[in-house]
Amino acid sequence: MKWNSRAVATKSSRFFALFLTALPVFAQVQENQQTIMLAPVNVTATRSERSNLEIPHAISQFDRYPQQHYQPGVTIDEFARSTPGVFFQNQSNFAQDLRISIRGFGARSAFGVRGIQMYVDGIPQTLPDGQTQLDSIDSSLIDRMEIVRGPMASLYGNASGGLIGISTRKAPQERFMASPRQVFGQYGLFKSELFAGGSYDQFDYTLFGSHLQQNGWREHSNVQNYFSQARMNFKVGNDSDLMLIFRKFYSPESKDPGGLTLEQARNDPSRASSRNIQFDAGEEVNQEQMGIRFRKKPTANQELSVTAHMLHRDFRNRLPFFDGGQVRFDRLVGGIALQYRHDHRLFDRPNRLIIGVDYGIQNDDRQRFDNNDGKRGALTLNQIERVQNVGPFLRNEWRMHDKLDLVIGGRWDWLHFQAKDTYLSDGDQSGDKTFSQGSGTAGLVYHLNQKHQIYTNIATIFETPTSTELINNPTGRGGFNTGLKPQTSLSQELGMRGLIRGFQYESALFYIYSWDEILPFELPEAPGRAFFRNAGESSRLGVETRVATPEWHGLRGEASYSYSDFRFEKYTIDNADLKNNAFPGIPEHRWEGLLRYAHPFGFYGQFHVQHVGTFFVDDSNSITNNAYTLGQLLFGWEKRFSWLEGGIFAGINNLFDERYNANTRINAAFGRYFEPGAPINIFGGIRIRITPF
């Protein structure tokens, strides 16, 4: 890798200039030096429970509060409102899945999540090749979410431009509790849920089931799915515990309305693409997952853990073209993680050492067929794809001074991709590719006092193409796209966080330089199928700020702002020099505000507003997506009567009736970049909580 010194020097000067403007006034930090003990907030994103004050990373944390019981419960972004640096799109097209971008990582995804690690109850949802589907996550089941807004490759390896860790709802303290919930809304929204659980001396459990159906605002966008989860926790000794978890997801129908041109989106935004209707674009999914985690503490300052998981996914989809336009694969995934933590003293100072290793294997039996206007045609591809990933890691967290924490870490990842071609009429395209690389990080946290910290870190990021990206070969043949290379990045971050008279604040600035950025594009002969290529070099300069108020008479607010100057430094395509072009799919400016209110009599409300600035939808920066402002108003009432608690609620989405695009398809063929979002619409429902014992 060759460092672009001129670009780095220019960006670095801008980096520090922006940091001075983003930090709170230092005098305010010093305004109160007396000792104030804050309630500790611990996170598990660093693979062990740790105070967030000791971590040199930008971390957003969300715990379930009452208003979240009364969201529609459709997509997980409902739980992560007002997160700086995190951009959600595509909440309406379930065939393509929610698109999540953290500091630009994940923006390239045509479907699902890329470049971001995701864990639920300690079980990885990200596959060994780096792709994540969000099927097995129901937002109504989330109890806590942690988002690391920056690289975590030294702990989690490949595709760790950010991390989302989710904990599902805990078992109630009662021996038995049941809580049904019903949601309804415009465009055929109908969701039924049931959460139940209980606790005993050495055992607790939770059960959850949901059914979602929705016609959708656009043509050809109806969806229906079922989700269930069972989790059991056992206290198997004074120093050990065991968790078992089972998840099932089934979606018999999820239609894809497709993208529209700018003119179509303006004239008739509720229409679907004619090709998507002709070829009945959409998907069906049937997935099961099981996980087990055993933890033991041989001594008070040591912990051993073993986590194992398995997943089976039967997937079928129809794309809006004929030649190979239907895909079916049967996927088996397994993995195991071993970890050891030791708290001790190093040079008579507190120190924590974490070592471990992850192993994952993924096996896809994939076929492609011609799509005869929605009917399965002749077989065009049949191959078995296997991915194996091994990653040993180490992390050391040392309190080197009363006010200074030092964190260093490293990991080595080895990934092997293999394709065995069993469709030999067009030749044998079997092959394999091996990627391996180390990732490292070093960070410092300086404690100005117990209320304020300054932190900094530097880290490397290693991201291979996923198996789907590799086998989507622009040549039209099977096997791998041999021209696609891994993406590597170097990240630098400087931030500050703290508490001023009850107001929580955080400011972070980052600069990321990347080589071989992986970007999507479409071909005219296969619209709707994303292919991928490498750009030369790119840079990302960003600012993230957030302020949250203390609670005052039941009222609390928060606001966040994100600035993203993401550009290509070296990128030539079709003899066109795209140097200094902005990244597509990422707005330069974005801000959010959230205001919550809860009255002692049981009335509550919430108002959320989000402004997304203009951004480009293609690498050449020729087409833009207009800026938009969205609002949501939520209100209701809840009351408890002895063993029965009930609540009713209602809400308004797109409160300002904005014309906007809920999703953009980057570098789409025929100019079909836009998927319009629904106009103003309402939802409502009822929730009951029963504790008879």
Sequence and secondary structure as in RCSB ss.txt:
>XXXX:A:sequence
MKWNSRAVATKSSRFFALFLTALPVFAQVQENQQTIMLAPVNVTATRSERSNLEIPHAISQFDRYPQQHYQPGVT
IDEFARSTPGVFFQNQSNFAQDLRISIRGFGARSAFGVRGIQMYVDGIPQTLPDGQTQLDSIDSSLIDRMEIVRG
PMASLYGNASGGLIGISTRKAPQERFMASPRQVFGQYGLFKSELFAGGSYDQFDYTLFGSHLQQNGWREHSNVQN
YFSQARMNFKVGNDSDLMLIFRKFYSPESKDPGGLTLEQARNDPSRASSRNIQFDAGEEVNQEQMGIRFRKKPTA
NQELSVTAHMLHRDFRNRLPFFDGGQVRFDRLVGGIALQYRHDHRLFDRPNRLIIGVDYGIQNDDRQRFDNNDGK
RGALTLNQIERVQNVGPFLRNEWRMHDKLDLVIGGRWDWLHFQAKDTYLSDGDQSGDKTFSQGSGTAGLVYHLNQ
KHQIYTNIATIFETPTSTELINNPTGRGGFNTGLKPQTSLSQELGMRGLIRGFQYESALFYIYSWDEILPFELPE
APGRAFFRNAGESSRLGVETRVATPEWHGLRGEASYSYSDFRFEKYTIDNADLKNNAFPGIPEHRWEGLLRYAHP
FGFYGQFHVQHVGTFFVDDSNSITNNAYTLGQLLFGWEKRFSWLEGGIFAGINNLFDERYNANTRINAAFGRYFE
PGAPINIFGGIRIRITPF
>XXXX:A:secstr
    HHHHHHHHHHHHHHHHHHS  HHHHTS  S       EE TTSS EEGGG  S EEEEE  GGGGGS  SS
GGGGSTT TTEEEE SS TTT  EEEETTBTTT SSSEES EEEETTEE B TTSEE  TT  GGGEEEEEEE S
  HHHH SS SSEEEEEE    SSS EEEEEEEEETTTEEEEEEEEEEE SSEEEEEEEEEEEE  SSTT  EEE
EEEEEEEEEEEETTEEEEEEEEEEEEEEEE    B HHHHHH TT   HHHHHTT EEEEEEEEEEEEEEE SST
TEEEEEEEEEEEEEEEEE SSSTT EEEEEEEEEEEEEEEEEEEEETTEEEEEEEEEEEEEEEEEEEEEEEETTE
EEEEEEEEEEEEEEEEEEEEEEEEEETTEEEEEEEEEEEEEEEEEE   TT    EEEEEEEEEEEEEEEEEEET
TEEEEEEEEEEEE   HHHHHS TTS SS  TT   EEEEEEEEEEEEEETTEEEEEEEEEEEEES EEEE  TT
STT  EEEE SEEEEEEEEEEEE   BTTEEEEEEEEEEEEEEEE EETTEE TT B TT  SEEEEEEEEEE T
TSEEEEEEEEEE  EESSTT  SEE  EEEEEEEEEEEEEETTEEEEEEEEEESTT    EEEE TT GGG  EE
E   SEEEEEEEEEE   
